[in-house]
């Protein structure tokens, strides 16, 4: 990366040579390419970029290319890894590199750019969590361009002009950055005589130095020096700069040395649900303005981060189960639950103040009464709205908010009106409004509509939620606390987003997860899966809009189930459990492939395998009754009847039989036993491509598999392993590299990915490449051979935590399993003594300390909530 300096006594020239040089190890069939903003470098068309040539130098693979450019040439550029057809395989992260040719160079001179590949980790410190919060007080240095280089000094025989450049975000006020080294021009390793660098903005420090050729090769390091004379030298090996000794003319080298190597910054934080951030001022639940008190506590406690569960509106049913924060009614709207009604106006009527006092007393319980709290807040807010609607709706601040958010705000308000009017969020039940259109929307939100006040009330609520959350977010920034949000992987099937953008979702499917630590039989979340092909047509505009909206309030965010951006576990919408699914996208087993292996009986493998003895084993003497109601005989087996051949159909029929008292046992047991029989298959046939098949997860556990011949078992076991652990890696990597950059590039927030569960081999390399921080939960290690994670062995690019919101608290986890306590004590604590049955303070302190002292960038501790 290079920028223009201040030069004098430049003389006219026609062209100069520009040499790119970067060390980078590639794999066979890969090449490095530089592409930039000017036609010479392809005008950002990688296919027209400049290929570099490799040469081995000591233990490095150096890539170089030289081109002629006109004087005063300037451009932006970036390096890419490509295949033989110049298809992009990888690109460097971080800011675009900038170059301006110094006027001093004359005809025939060569400017050599010695760059280092910019990694995802290098780019992290330019995210808002660091530049706007953690290091914001360090970026108050005045811009100080390097001093001019005198022409006479530069053209001395054998001199070489070197631009030293280093990125160093964490520089305290009054501290200077130096480069010291083996040359007298670099102080002969004495800081007081070293080369002082100038701050040029965006954490970049640089200085020019004319070094005699005889001093090369030079060895050097960067360091920081405080006002008191104390200095810290960068860690790691000594840097070295060598030149071609055969050249006699002056040379120009711009060194981009990447990051100053120092002990990486690490911090701690807490994770909590918004509804649990309680105060004396709230009504029944935590509110956005309560975050200011939490931020104060975090500062006093030495924490740098507060993480929240999702805060979007989830009012799909307007019932207590809407309290689940991961099922969004709108991915843009904030939840009215977190509104502070006292802050709606400075002129609240006395009757409203009295109602607020009564509500605070009535709802101030240990648990959140979701329905009562929502009803109370909306009732009070509506009274204030009717009093001040003209004042607020005509204000300049509201007009600004509306103009910036109307693309989602108008559909949201219309949806809420229709939900309440039809008494359902299932928009398929809305008659002529089932199919969204902009014309229908404009009529619904028209000022002439009889219900316009209702529409404006939803605008009003969102406006004040925006003001209150913005106030809390700005307070956190000013106090040096990162506010971290949560990006749910799915949206509710009956949401504003599926109504407005139905083509972006596969509405006949459901999202979940295969069996893992959380659920031995998989999970079915009920969200429709995404139509990535459709989303890609506008470069994932819906996702980019989501992240832009989040970035208004948060400086970091958690990507829920990041594995879903590689592949998602897709289930049919008639499923209730999560076992009988397939990965999307994935390369299936083809009928031709299976037939080549001697697999022919697809009906046998894809239909539930139910024998008489299975019914007798599950239902005992009542098996005949169950068989008569749910099955029909098929050859030597039984087959589910048409009216109960899916999980949802089974559940409905079992419930109907229970109401008529026709069941010999409990409804739950009968339903579960029937579900198990329905899932007794080996292959899943693709409903959209009937000659494609997917191996059922854990197929070896089924009696259907156990009754096969040995040849079929061996073939299917091999194909099962190939499907789940081998053949998909390239496809899933490509899919993630299409989708995830759209998210990362749409905001400055620091991104953390929840990478728990069945983790494909491609996930961690891609996350590392993109600068995505992973998650390490001690009781859910990513290493298959470990029962408990070892915090001291975590990598820097991680968040570590003893638990998370998806599992029990540390205390509950410790006390619920005696044998596990013994194993943890022996393998993690290193003690053969009998561990305490309770999670005593000394034990909790030890586990917390393990995480605080781990190499992870962040240690985040969940606060137990009500």
N, C-alpha and C positions, 0 to 999 in steps of 0.2 A: 504494500500500500504506500503510495507516495503522493506528496502535495507540493505546490509551488512555493519556493522560497523567495526572498528579496535579493535580487542580484543587480549588480551595476556593471557599466562598461561593456554591455553586450554588443557583439558585432553581428552583422547580417549574415544569414546562412540560408541554404536552400533546404537541406534535409540532414537529419541525424539518424543514427542507428539506435534502435530500442531493443534491448535484449532482456527477455524474460527468463528467470531462473528460479526453480523451486524444487526442493527435495520431496519426493513422495513415492512410497512403495505401491505398486499396482500388481494385480494378478494377471495371469496369462490372458491375452486378448484384450487388455484394457490399455488405454492411452490417456495422456493428459492434454487438455486443450484450454486455451484462454479465449474468452469471448468478451466483447465490450460494446460500448455505445457508438463507436465510430465504424464506418464501413471497412476500414483496415482490419478490424477485429470482429467483423460479422454483424454489426448493428444489432446485437443481442440475439441473433439467429445462430444457435450453436452449430448448426450444419455448415455455416460459413465461417466459423471461428478458426483460430490459428492453432494447428497441431504442434505439440512440442515433441522433441526427440530426447530419448533417454540415454544416459551414459553412467556407468558405475564409477563412483569416486569414493575410495576407501570403503566404508560400510554403508554408503548411501547410494540411492538411485536418484540422480539429478536429471530433471527435465528442463530443456532449454529451447528457445526459438528466438531468432533475430529478424526484425523487419525495419524497413526505412520509413520514417514518418517526417512530415514537414515540421519546420520550426514552429514554436508556440502550439504544438500539438497538445491536446488535453482530452481525456476520456475517463469513463468509468469502466472497470473490468472485473472479471471474476474467473476463477479456475473451475474446470469440470473434469470428471472422469467419464470417458466415453468408450464405446465399443468400436469395432472396425467400421461400422456404418455411421459413426458419430451420433449414435443414440446415447442420451445422457443416462449414466448409471449412478452418478453421485455428483454433488456439487458442494463447494465449500459454504459454510454458514457465515453468519456475521454480516457486517455492513459491506456495501459495495465498495470496492477499492477505487480510489481517485488518483489520477496522475495528471500533472502539468509539467511539460518540458521546461526546464530553466532556460532563460534567454541567453545565458552564458555559453551554452554549447554551440560550437561552430561546425561548419561543414566537415563531415567525416568522423566526428566524435561519436562515442558510444556511451549511452546511458544504460547501465545494467541494474535491473530491478531484482533484488534478491529477496524473494518472498518466502513465507512459511504458510502452509495450508491452514486456513481458519476453520477450526473444529466447532462443533456444536457447543462444547463447553466454553470456548472462547467467547461465543456470542451471548452467553447467559448474563454477563455483567452489564450488557447494554439493555437488558429488559427493565421494565419500569420498577420492579421490586427492588432493584439495586440502584439504578440511576436516579429514580425519583424518591426513593425512601431510604434505603440503607446507606448509600453513598452520596445522597443529595447535598449534604453539607460539605462534601469534599470537592464538589464541582463548581465552587465559587471562585476559582482561580481566574485571574484576568488572562485573556488570550494574548499570548506573547510570541509573535513570530520570530524565528531565528534571525540573527543579525546578518547583514549583507556580507558576501564573500568578495574580497578584493581581487580584481582580475590579476594584478601583478603577482599576488601570492599564489594564486591558483595555477598559473602557467609555469611556475618554477619547474625546472627539469626534474622529472621523476615524482612529482606530487600527485596525490590521488584525493579527490574530493569524496568524502563519505558522509551520507546523511544517516545518522543513527535515529531510529524511531522505535519507540516501545509504547505499549498500552499498559496503563497502570491506573485503575479506578480508585483504589483505596489509598489515597494520599491525604494525610491530615493537613489542616491549615498550618502554614509555617514550615512545611516540609518541602525539600527540593529533591529532584531526581537527577542522578549523575550516571555517567558511564565512565568506568575506570578500567585500565588495562596495562598491557606491557609496553605500549608506546609512550614516549615522553609527552605526546599530545593528549594522552589519556591519563597523565599523572603518574605513570609508573606504579600503578596500583595504590596511589595515595589519593584519598577522597578529596582532600583540600586542593589538590592540583588537577583533579579530574575534570571532565567535560560536563558542564552543567547543561541540562536539557531545558527547553522552553515548552510551556503548556500551550498547545495549539487547538484545544477543544476536543470534546468527545473522548476524554481520558487519554489522549495522545500527547506524548512528550517527545520532542525531537530537537536535534542540533546538527549543524554542519561542522565538519572538521577536515582540514587539509593535512594529510598524513604522508610523510616521505615514504617513497616506495621501499626504501631500505628497512623500514620498520616492520614490513610484512614477512611472514604472517603475524597478525596481532591476536593476542588472547585478551578477552575482556568480559566484564560483567556489568550489569546495571545495579544500582543501589539507591536507597532513600536516605536522606540525611536531614535530621530535625534541627530546630533552632539551637538546641543545647549541644549540638555537635555529635550526638549519638547517631550512628548510622546502621542500617541493616542491608547486608549484601544478599542479592538474590540467591536462592538455593539451586542445587543441580550442578551439572558439569559446566566448566568454563566454555564460553562461546569462542569461536575462532573465525577469523576473516583472512582469507588468503587471496592473492591476485596472480595473474599470469605475469611472471617476471620477465618475459621476453619482450613485452610491450614497452616502448619508450615514451609514447605520448601520454598526456595526462588522461586519467580515467575518472569516470563519474559512477559512483555506486550508491544506490539508495537501498538501505537495509530496512526491511520491515521485520522486526524481530519478535513479533507476536506479543505475548503477555509477559510482563515482568514476573519472574518465577518466585513466588513467595508462598508461605503457608496459606492454603486456601481458606477463604472466609467460611465460617460455620456459625449457625445460629439455632436457637430453640424457639418453639412456639407451642400453642395449644389449639386443639380442635374442639368445637362445641356446636351444638345445634342452636340456631337463632332463637328458637322458642324457649331455650333454657337460660338465655342471658337476661336474668330477671333484675329488677330494681324496685325502689320504693315508688317510682312514678308510673310503672307500666300497669296495664289493665289485663290481668289474667295470663299474660304471655310475654316473653322477651320482645322488645321492639327495637327498630333500627337505631334510635337515639340512645338506647342502652349500651350500644357498642362503645360509646365514648368512655363510659365507666370501665368497661373491660379493657380498653386500650390503656387507660391510666394504670390499672392493676398490672397489665403486661409490662409496662415500662418500669414500674416499681420492682417487679419480679425479675427483670432482666430478659424478658422475652421480646423477640423481634417480629413475631408473626401471630395472627389470629386467623384460624381457618373455620369457615362456616359450612354447614350442609346447604344444599340448594335452597334458594329463597324466592323462586318463581311461584306465581299463582298456580295452585293445584286444585282449585275449586270446581272439580268436575262434577261431583255428586252433591256438593253442599251438605255433606255428612261428615262424621268424625273420621272416616277412613281417608278423607282427603288430606289428613295430616301427614301421610307418606310423602316426603319431599321430592322423590325422584320421578313422580308421575305428573308432568307439567300439563296444565291447561294451556299455557302459553310459555314459550321459551324466552319471551321478551318482557312480559308483564311481571311486576313484583307482587308479592302476596299481601293482600289487604290485612292479613292477620297481624303484620308487624307495624302497622300504622299507629302513631301516637296521636290520638284524637285531640288531646289538650293543645297540641302544636298547630292545629288547623287554623286557629284564629287567635288574635290577641284580645278579641272582644267577645268572648263566649258569654251567652246569656246565663243568668243565675240558675235557671232550671236545668240547663245543660251541665253546668258545673256540679250541681247537686247530683245529677244522674251519673256523672263520672265518678264522684266520690262513692256513691252507692255501689257502682259496678266494680270499683277497685276492691272494696271490702267483700263483695259477694264472690268475686272470681279469684281472690287471692288464696288459692289452695295449693297443696303440694303438687298436684297434677294439673295439667292444662285441660280445661273443659273446652275443647275445640269448637264445638257447635255453638255453645252459649257465648263464647268470647267473640267469635265471628259475628254472630247476630247482634250483639251489643255494640260492637265497634261500628258496624255498618249503619245501625239505627242512629247512633249519635252523630256519625259523620254526615248522614243525610240531612239531619236537622241543621247542622252548621252549613252545609252546602246550600240549602234553600235560603239561608240568611245572606250568604256571601257569594253566591254563584256569579252574579253580574260583575262584582269587583274582581274576582279571581279570573274569570274567563275572558275578561277584557284587558287583563294586565299584560304588559310586554313580556314578563318572564314566562307566563303561560303560553303566549303566542310563540315564543322561542322554543319552548319544550314541545309544543304541538307540531311545529314545522319540522323539528328534528326527529320526531317519532311517529308521525302520522301513518307511515307505511304499515306499522304493526298495531298502532293504537286504535285506529278506526275499525279494523277487523275484530280486534279484541273486544271493544265496546259493543259492537253489533252481535258478536257471539254471546256475550254475557246476557244481552237483552233477549236473544232468541232462546238461550238455555232456560232462562226464567219463564219466558212466555210459554214454551212448550213443555216445561218441567222436565227436561232431559237434555244432557249434553250430546246424546247420540244424534248427530246431525243428519243421519239417514232418516230420521223421523220428523224432519222439519218441512215436509211437503216441498213447495216450490223453492224453499231456501236451502234444501239439501245440497244442491250444486251451487257452489260459490261463483259469483261473477262480480266484477267491479261495478257494473251498472246496478246490480241488486244492492251492493254495499252502499253506494252513494244514496240510494233511496232510503236505506235503513238509517243512515246517519244524517239525513237531510235536516236542516233547521226547520223545515216545514212539517216534519213528522210529529205526530201527537206525543210520541214517546221521546222527544229530543232531550228533555230534561234527564231521562234515565241514561241516555247515551252520554250526556255531559257529566253525569255523576261518576261514571267509570273513568272518564278523562280526568276528572278532578281528583279522584282517589289515587290514580297513577302519578299525577303531577306531584301531589304531596309526598307520596312514597319516594319519588325521585329526589325531592328536596331533602327529605330526612336522611335517606341513605347517603346522598352526596355529602351532607354535612358530617356524618359519621366517618365517611371514607376520607374526606379531606383532613379531618381531625387526626385520623390514624397516620396519614402521610406526614403531617406536620410533627407528630410525635415519634417518627421513625419506626412505625409498626406496619408491617406488610399485612394487608387485608386480602385473604385468599378465599376465592369462591369455588364453586363446584359445578362442573358441566355434566349434567346427567346424560347417559348414553341414549336414552329413549324419550319419547313423548307419549302422552296418553293417546289411546286409539281415538277417543272422542275429544279432540283438542282443537284449538284455533288453527294450529299448524296443519293438521290433517284435513281440515275443512278448506283452508285457503290454498294449500299446496298438495292436493291428493296424489299427484303424479310422482312426488318425491318419496312416497312410502309404498311399501308392498302390503296392502291392507288385508290380504288373505293369509298373512303369516304373523308369527309372533316371535319376539326376541327373548333369548334366555342364555343359559350357560350350561355346558356339559358338567357331569359330576366332578366335584372338586372338594376342597376342604369345607366349604360352606354347606354343600348339599350333596349327599351321596347319590341321589337320584336326579341330579341336575336341577336347574331352575327355569321357570317360565315366568317372565316378567310381564307378559301381556302386551308389550309395546309392538307396533308394527316395525318390521325391519326397513332399512333404507334402500331406496332405488338409486344406488350410486351412479349408475349409468346416466340417469336423468339429471342427477345433481351435478355431474361433471360438465354439463352443457353450458352452464354459466360460471364455471370454475368454482363450484360449491358456494354460490352466493348466499344461500340460507345459513350455512355454517359461518361464513365470514360475517354476516350480519349479527349472528348470535354473539360471536366473540367481540365484535366492536361494541355491542351493547354492554357486555360484561366489563369491558375495559373502562367504561365510564365510572365504575365504582371500585373495581378490584385491581390490584397490582400483581396478583398471582392467581392461578387457578389449577384445580385438580380435574384431570380428564377421567371421568368415570369409565371404568372398563375399557381401557385403551386398546385391549385386544380386539375390540369390535371394529377398530379402524384397519386392522389386518384382515380379520374375518369375523363374522358374527355367527352365533349358534342360532339357526333358524328352525322354527317349529311351525307346523300347520296351525291355522287359527282355531281348529277344532280340538287342539291339545290343551290339557290343563296342567300336566306335569312337564318336566324338561328333558326327559331321557331320549325320546324318539325324534331326534333332530339331525340336522346336517350343517356343516359349515358352508357359509356363503361369503365370498366365492370359494369354490373348491373344484378340483378336478375329480370327477366321479369315477367309479368303476364302470366301464362300458360293458354292454352285453357281449360284444365281440371279444373283449379281453377275458371275461369270465368263461366264455365257451372255449376259448383256446386252452384254458386251464382245466377243462373238463367239468365245469359247473354248468348244469343245464336246467335243473328243476327250479325255476324262479318263483313259481307259485308256492312251492314248499318253503322257500327261504324268506319270502316277503309277506306271507300271510301268518297270522298268529297260529302258533303250533299248540293246539289244545287236544289232549288225549283224555279218555275217560278217567284214567287214574289221576290225572291232574285235578279234575273236578272233584273227585272223591277225596283227594288229599286236602284240597282247599276248603271244601264245604261240607265234608263228612256226610251224614245221613241226608242232608238237605240238597245234595248235588243234583238230584233229579229235578227238584223245583227250580233251581238256578238254571239248569240246562234248558228246561222247558221255556223259561222266560227270556233267556238271553242268547241261546245258541240254536243252531240247526246242525244235524249230522251231515258230515261231508267226508265221503270215502270212509276211512277208518278213524277219522278224527271229528272234531267239532269246529264249527265256524260261527263267528258272531253274526247275529241277524242284522239286516240292513239298518234297522231302527236303533241299533246300539253298537255300531262298529267304529265309533270314535269315543274318546274320553268324555267329551261334553255330552254325547248322546247317552253314554253309560250313566253318567252322573244324574242326568235328568230322569232316566228310567228307574234308577235305584231310588231316587227321591220319591218318584211317583209310587213305587211299590211300598216304600216305607210309610207313606201317608195312608195306604190301604192296608197296612199291617200285614204285608205279604212276605216280609223278610224274616228268615230264621235267626239272624244275628243283627248286630248294629249296622246302621247305614254306612258308617265310615269303613268298617271292616269289609263288608261286601264290596263296596266301591273299590277299595284298595286292592283286594284280591282279584277283582275283574280287570282292573288296570294292569296288574302284573301279568295276567294271561294275555291281554291285548299287546303287551310289549314283548311277548315271547317270540321274537323274530330274529333273523340273522342279517337280512339286508332290507334297506328302505328303498322303495322304488320312487324315482323322481316323478312327481305328479305332472310336471311340465314337459318332461322328456322320458317317455316310458322305457327307453332302452339304456337309461343311466341309473346307477344304483350306488347306495352309500352304506358302508358297514355300520350296523347298529353299535352304539358305544357299549363297551364291555360285553361284546357278543359271546365271549367264552363263558360268561356267567349264566347263559340261558340253557334251558333243557333242550330247546330247539337245536342249538349248536351241539350239545353233548350227544344227541342221538344221530348225528351225521356219521358217515364213514370216515376213516382216517385220512384218506386222500383229500376229501372236501375240507376237513378240519385244517389240515396243513396249508392248503391253498388259501383258505379264508383268513387264517391267522397271519400269513405273510402279507396278504393284500390289506388286511386291517392295519398292520403296522405301517405299511407303505402309505396308506391314505392319511393316517393321523400324524405321522412323524417324519415323512420324507417328501412325498411328491408335491406338497403344497407350498413349500418354503419360498420358492422363487415367486410364485403367484402372489402370496401374501405379502412378501416384501414389496413387490411392485404396487400392490393395492395401497399399502400404508404410505409409500412415497408419493402417491397421487393425492391422497386425502389429507394426511397430517400437515404437510407444508401449507395448505390453504388455511388451516386453523392458525398455525404458528405465525404466518405472515400477516394476519388480519388484525393483530393487536401487539402491543409491547409487553403484555403480561408474561410473567414467568410461568412456564407450563410444567406441570408435574403429572405423570401418568400413573394411574392405578393399574399396575401390571401383575395382578394376582390371578391364581387359577392355573389352568392347563396352558403353559406358556410355550408357544412354538419357538424353535431355535432362532428364527429370524428376528424376534421381537427386540431383544436387548441390543443387538448390533444396530438396528435401525434407530432405536431410541438414543443410543450413544451418538450416532451420526447426526441426528437432528437436534441434539442438545436438549432432550427430554429427560427430566429427572424421574427416576423410578421410585417405587415404594417397597420398603422392606419391613414386614411385620414378623416379629421374632417367632411367633407360634406358627407362621405359615412360610417357611423358608422356600426360596426358589430353587435351592439345590435338592435334587430328588433323594440324595442319600442322607439328608439331615432331617431330624425331627424338630429341632429348634435352631433358629438362626443365630449366628455368632456376630454381634454388632461390631466387634473389633475388626472383622473381615469384610464389612460392607464397603462398597466403592464410594467415592466422593459424590458421584452423580446420583444420589439417592436421598429420599426422606426415610428416616427410620422411626419406628414407633413400636411400643410394646403391644398395642392393640389398635382397633379402629372401630368405627360405628357399626360395622357389619358383624361384630362378634362381642362376646362378653367382656366385661371390664377385667383388668388385671387381677383384682381381688377375687372376683367370682371365678375366673379361670383357674386360679391357683387352688381354690378351696373345693372345686367340684370333682377332682379326680386325684385320688391318693397315689396311684401307681405312676401317673404322669409327673406328680410332684417329685417323686424319687428320681425319675429319669432326668428331669430338668436339673435337680440339685446336683446330680452326679456329673452330667455332661456339660452344663453351662457354668455352674458355680464351682464345680470341682471338689465337691464334698461327698463323702460316703456316709456322713452322719444323717440321722433321721431328720428330715426337714420339718419345720413347723406346719401344723395343720391349717393355720391361719396365715394370711399375708400380713405379717407383722411389719411395722415401720422399717426395721433394718433390712428386711428382704425387699420391700418396695424401693427403698433408697438404693440398694445395690443394683436393681434392674434399671432404675431411672439413670443411675450414674453410668451404667454400661452404654446406654443409648447416647447420653450427652457426650461421652468420651469417644464415641465411634467416629470414623472418618466421614460419615455422611454429611452432606451440606446442611441438612436440617434434621433436627430431632423434634418431633411433634407429639405432644402428649394429649390424648383425648380427656376432656373433663367429663365426668359422669353427669348425665342430665336426667331430668325427670320426664 
